[in-house]
């Protein structure tokens, strides 16, 4: 469960599974999202394998893939207003990266952001992103410059 805070303005809380559930904000209703050490806790992919027997008695396997990072950034894109801004600080290198056992691999790097910001990158469309972000700034900050601060604005729909 996570707490969501709309800032500045009234505090809003919601019990959601980040990266899995829709977020309780209307489309285009938020001007800024700050995600401090949030994205690092999301796995890139979650696999579900179900083995079952069909009507003819044959064993079947069904595999589905869920991408929590893609889902969450798609939700952020959805509820950001036109020209809304996302500020994300994500541990990405030692000593910060890996110091917390909740950090999921692979780490967020500049290269990871190219998928979410590449208007001509076919991976964004293939992953089902509703739109892309326009990178405004990326800086290495924090202890030992181990945290990647990314500032991006809502870009065009795909």
Buried (B, 14 or more C-beta within 10 A) or exposed (E): EBEBEBEEEEEEEEEBEBBEBEBEBEEEEBBBBEBEBBBBBBBEEEEEEEEEEEEEEEEEEEEEEEBBBBBBBBBBBBBBEEEBBBBBBBBBBEEBBBEEEEBBEEBBBEEBBEBBBBEEBEEBEEBEBEBBBBBEEBEEEBEEEBBBBBBBBBBEEB
